[in-house]
């Protein structure tokens, strides 16, 4: 089982041609590991063909009440600006809030 850092190192040294990774993770790995990589930003159309732009909390199907509570709390945090503050703090000042989802 190969970890993401090792995969990114293989891209940097030419063993792999590319790796698809979201922007916040890329920025974090570049900052933490100082890898010799260049990001090529995908167009929205390209991105939509291969992935969704947000991360997900995985919850068992039988926990419907928990899912409802999580979604309610996330909606409140988006509305009151908490998600924006967290995003900007941990992603180099960039707001990745999924406004279209809540």
N, C-alpha and C positions, 0 to 999 in steps of 0.2 A: 504494500500500500504506500504509494508515493505521496508526500505532502505537497502543498501548494508552493512552498518556498523552493523545494527541490525542482518542481516543474518549472518555475520561473527562472531558476538558475540554468536549467537545460535550455530554455529559450535564449537566455543571455549568452550562453557559450556556443549556441548554434546547433545543439543536439536536436532541438525541436524548432519548428518554424514559427509557431505562434501559440498563444493561449488566450482564451476569452475569459475576461475577468471584469467585474464591475468597477467603475471609477473609484468609489471610496476604498475598496480593498486594494486596488492598484496603488493609489496614493499612499496608503498605509504601508504596504510592503516596500515601496520605493524608499520611503522615509526610514523605515526600520532596518532594511537590509542593504540599502544603497546599491541596487542592482543596475546593471548597464542595459536598460531597456528603453524603448520608445513606445508610447501609447499611440494607437491609431483609433481615433474616435469613430465609432460606427454611426451611421445615420439612424434616425429613429425607425425608418422602414427596415433597415438591416437588423437592428436590435430586436424589433418586434417579431421578426421571423425566427429568431433563435432562443429568446428568453423573455422573461418579464423583468421589469426594472426594479422590483423591490424584493426584499427578503421576507420570509414567512416564519411565523411560529407554528410548529407542527403540534397538533393536539389530536388525541385519539377521537375517533368518530363518536364514541359514546359520551363524550364530555361536552354536550351541547350547551349546558349552562356556563361552563368555563369559557367556551368560544364567545358566547354572547357578552360575558363580562369583559373579556379581553378587547373585543371590538368596541364596546361602549367606552372603555377607558382610553383606547387609542384615539377614538374620535374626539373625546374631550381634550386629550393632550395635543392633538393637531389644532383644534379650535383655539385653545388658550396659548399656543405658541411654545409649549414645552418641547415638542418634537423638533421644532426648528432650532431651539437653543441647544439641544443635545446634538443634533446633526452638525451644527456649526462648530461646536466645541470639539467633537471627535473627528470631523472630516474637513479639517483645515479651512474653516469658515464657510463651507459650502452647505447650502440648505437642500437636503434630499427628501424633504417632507412629501409624502404621497397625497397631496391635496386632492387629486382627482379620485382617490379611493374613499375619502371620508367627508 
